[in-house]
Amino acid sequence: MSKHLQNELDNLKKELLGIAAMVENATDKALVALVERREELAHEVIGEDNMINDREVRIEEECLKLLALHQPMANDLRFVITALKVNNDLERVGDLAVNIAERAIYLAKHEMLAVTLDFPEMATGVMDMLRAALDALTNQDTGLAREVIVRDDIIDAANRKMYDSLTRLMQESPSTIKRGLHLLSASRHLERIADLATNICEDVIYMVEGDVIRHRSSTYLLENDN
């Protein structure tokens, strides 16, 4: 490998970890805004989204330039392909954080619903998944990546439980419908962030091991944990 290519790859990794940190921070603030009804944090998330978008475009351009000019092979090629995919997933997480922040602003202005919901627990679970996915990316830790993927079922179940509780409430009390819909939307966004964390972990495993594991069962993942 040429020294110039290595420098370009090192810079790409630095840029990717940079957007990862930005997205993690935005998601964390959006979830705190939702759970603690803090409008100021929600507005910060919305105001900072353009920086994430600009970073995403810059990283994509760097990936395409690397592929065109250096034609990397083997491990280097897998890294660039993974960077392209993870970069896109991170930008989408950033968009979902904005969507949650928008829901948080509305809900903070209205009375809380008289229903017991596990939003704090679900938000914590999603944030833990995202952080672990980014740790797996940083450290190329396929064992941790597999653990994160398996956790996705827990978030899916929490989203279904949230849906059942809120639809029942809205049926019984029509005055809660608008607030309930905002909460349902926030729950769905949380579930999508967990899906994207799972995507990132699948790409980490591909980058390190060259194994495409999309659509594999949880049993397969645990049995093939290196």
C-alpha positions, 0 to 999 in steps of 0.5 A, spaced: 500 500 500 502 506 498 503 511 503 498 516 500 493 511 500 494 510 507 494 517 509 487 517 505 484 511 509 486 514 516 483 521 514 477 517 512 477 513 518 477 520 522 472 523 518 467 517 520 468 517 527 467 525 527 460 524 524 459 518 529 460 523 535 456 528 532 450 523 531 451 520 538 451 527 541 445 529 537 441 523 539 442 523 546 440 530 546 434 528 542 432 523 547 433 527 553 429 532 550 423 527 549 424 524 556 425 530 560 421 535 556 426 540 555 425 544 549 431 547 549 435 541 547 430 539 542 432 546 538 439 545 539 438 538 535 434 541 530 439 547 529 445 542 528 443 538 523 446 541 517 453 540 520 451 533 520 449 533 513 455 537 510 459 532 514 456 526 510 456 529 503 464 530 505 465 523 507 461 520 501 465 524 496 472 522 500 470 515 499 468 516 491 475 519 490 478 513 494 475 508 489 476 512 483 483 514 484 486 508 488 482 502 486 483 499 493 483 491 494 481 486 499 481 489 506 482 496 504 476 496 499 471 493 504 473 499 509 471 504 504 465 500 502 463 500 509 465 507 510 460 509 505 454 505 508 455 507 515 456 514 513 449 514 510 446 510 516 449 515 521 446 521 517 439 517 517 440 517 525 441 524 525 435 525 521 431 521 526 434 525 532 431 531 529 424 528 528 424 526 535 426 533 537 420 535 533 416 531 537 419 533 543 417 540 542 410 539 541 409 534 547 413 539 552 408 544 550 402 539 552 400 536 558 403 529 559 398 523 558 395 519 564 398 513 562 404 509 564 409 508 558 416 505 558 419 511 554 425 512 558 427 505 558 426 504 551 430 510 550 436 508 554 436 501 550 436 505 544 442 509 546 446 503 549 445 500 542 447 506 538 453 507 543 455 500 542 455 500 535 459 505 534 464 502 539 464 496 535 466 500 529 471 504 532 475 498 535 473 493 529 469 489 535 465 483 531 463 480 538 460 486 540 457 488 534 453 481 534 451 482 541 448 489 539 444 485 533 441 481 538 439 486 542 434 489 536 429 484 538 428 487 545 427 494 542 422 491 537 418 488 543 418 495 546 415 499 540 410 494 539 408 494 547 408 502 546 403 501 540 398 497 544 398 502 550 397 508 546 392 505 541 388 503 547 388 510 550 386 513 544 380 509 543 378 510 550 379 518 550 379 521 543 382 528 546 389 524 547 389 522 540 394 528 537 399 527 543 398 519 542 400 520 535 406 524 537 408 519 542 407 513 537 411 517 532 417 518 537 417 510 539 417 508 531 423 513 530 427 510 536 425 503 533 428 505 527 435 508 530 435 501 533 435 498 526 440 503 523 445 501 529 444 494 527 445 495 520 452 499 522 454 492 526 452 488 520 457 492 516 462 492 521 462 484 521 463 485 513 469 489 514 472 485 519 470 478 517 468 479 509 462 475 511 455 478 509 450 476 515 444 480 513 437 476 514 441 471 519 438 469 525 440 471 532 441 463 533 446 464 527 450 470 530 451 467 537 453 460 534 458 464 530 461 469 535 468 469 534 
